Amino acid sequence: MLHTMEKLYAVVLAAGKGTRMKSRKHKVLHPVCGKPIIDHIIDTLEAIGTADIVVIVGHDAEAVQSHLGNRVKFAPQDEQLGTAHAVMQAESFLSNKEGITLVLNGDHPLFTAETLSNLVQAHREGRSAATILTAELPDPSGYGRIIRWKDENVVGVVEHKDATPAEREITEVNTGTFCFDNRKLWKALSQVDNDNAQGEYYLPDVIRVLHADGEVIGARQMDDFEEAQGINNRVQLAQAEQTMRRRILEQLMMDGVTVVDPVSTFIEADVVVGADTVIEPGTYLRGNTRIGEGCVIGPQADLKDVEVGDEVTIRQSVIQESRVEDRVTVGPFAYIRPGSHLEEQSKVGCFVDLKKARLGKGSKIAHLAYVGDADVGEGVNVGCGALTVNYDGFNKHRTVIEDGAFIGCNVNLVAPVTIGKGAYVAAGSTVTDDVPAEALAIARERQTNKEDYMRTLTERLKKD
């Protein structure tokens, strides 16, 4: 933990165009495990207690600002003249403050709170002016190298393009993430020049300036370099997705969730799953989905923003923005659309479509039915092929089916209509008027049998 008087600040660099993504969407708004890249970074910074976060914006700044809203402060970088120049844009927000400032790239979504906390802690304990987050790489090509004296003290960072052949042999690299004494950072930034191969103002040159002033430079080597994986194109986006997905699944398994086949299971970052739940292959859990304990989800289940109770079974089904209470069974091949609520011990079977429907305790819709804009009470049975006719071409209307009612096969309930408590609707009926409690509703043509009709028809057809 930071000292109570030693506040933590952060500058996130997100001004670049991201041309290699070949996208109309800003790079940092592309999702990784269901959440935009920039959200992962801001969430992690908030988790470690960052007091103020300044995001440097440039290309498509409006989209980033609209997405993040008032979670952060924004500083525009109208010309992209290098990383040091980008950090300078946050001067009006941070230059007069005491504390520690983290600087990190806006396209690195995989840093954990533990890694960043360890960096800040190492910086504080070392009483350093700057501390660099570093990593050892077998192939460091393209990365800035960490330059140390023989006593192991860090003296600077040299970019790959500017490195000598001897410096390129160094395998300890800069991850692009730094921790600074805030006041010393702004003083050093004013002394950075652009005398390099790119003609840019490099943030690592702050390290050289601080060392020349006799300041202590620290380095914290990270345990897992995958965390420092940046995203510049769609290939790297997929790699980051794979890394984060593996991390999510491993944490769930350690917390008591059975994931039968992690390779074919996709669970997004904000999903919560209770202990003793089994996730079968081919399952997608998205958004703010919450799964209780002792459930079986899948195979091939796709849930988004769904609240699921305990001991629920959901197989080969799609559910969106709905609530499923304890001991409910769904599927196979059900489609539960937004605004639905399945109360405990209810059942939705194969090829059933629900939309803005409440299904009461113990009620069943076993197969081949559509129930939309409906309130279904407790202990109701809805037969095969039943429909609520909720749309008249202009407006949606609600159907009410009260407790204990029985809806026969191939019934059309033309809304607005109410089926009373304990009522029975005969198979094949089209119901346009309310049915009283305990009544039997039959709304179909009387059957007529014409004796020997087929023999007469057959003889007529033969003559023709």
Summary of the structure (lengths in Angstrom):
residues: 464
radius of gyration: 31.6
end to end distance: 96.4
largest distance: 113.5
contacts: 1575
relative contact order: 0.07
helix: 25%
strand: 31%
